[in-house]
Amino acid sequence: MRNKPKERIPAMAIGGTARELLEATQIPIEGVAAETGFGSADAMRHHFRVRLGTSPANYRAAFRVPAH
C-alpha cells in the first residue's frame, strides 16, 4: 500500500534531513522541526517515535561524542 502524500513528507524528513541535523548540529529540536517542515516539535517527536521508536533527543544523544 502506498503512503499518502501527507505521510510521505514526515517519512522523507526523518529519513534524511532531520536525522542529519540531529546528528551533526546542536540546533534545538524546535529549530530542526521548523527547518524540516514538521510544523512543530511535538509533531516531529510523534513521527520519530512512530517511525524510529525513539525521541529526537534520544536519537541525537546516540551521536554525541563524550567530552574527554
WOQUIHU-V704841 format. One record per pair of residues at least 4 apart in sequence whose C-alpha atoms are under 8 Angstrom apart, sorted by the first residue. I is the first residue (numbers start at 1). J is the second residue. Records with the same first field share a line. If there is no record, write none. Layout:
I=J, J
This chain:
3=7, 8
4=8
5=9
6=10
7=11
8=12
9=13, 37
10=14, 37, 38, 44, 47
11=15, 47, 51
12=16, 17
13=17, 18, 19, 36, 37
14=18, 19, 47, 48
15=19
16=20
17=21, 36
18=22, 32, 33, 36
19=23
20=24
21=25, 26, 27, 32
22=26, 27, 29, 32, 56, 59, 60
23=59, 60, 63, 64
27=31, 32
28=32
29=33, 41, 56, 57
30=34, 40, 41
31=35
32=36, 41
33=37, 38, 39, 40, 41, 44
34=38, 39, 40, 41
38=43, 44
39=43, 44
40=44
41=45
42=46
43=47
44=48, 56
45=49, 55, 56
46=50, 55
47=51, 52
48=52, 53, 54, 55, 56
49=53, 54, 55
50=54
54=58, 59
55=59
56=60
57=61
58=62
59=63
60=64
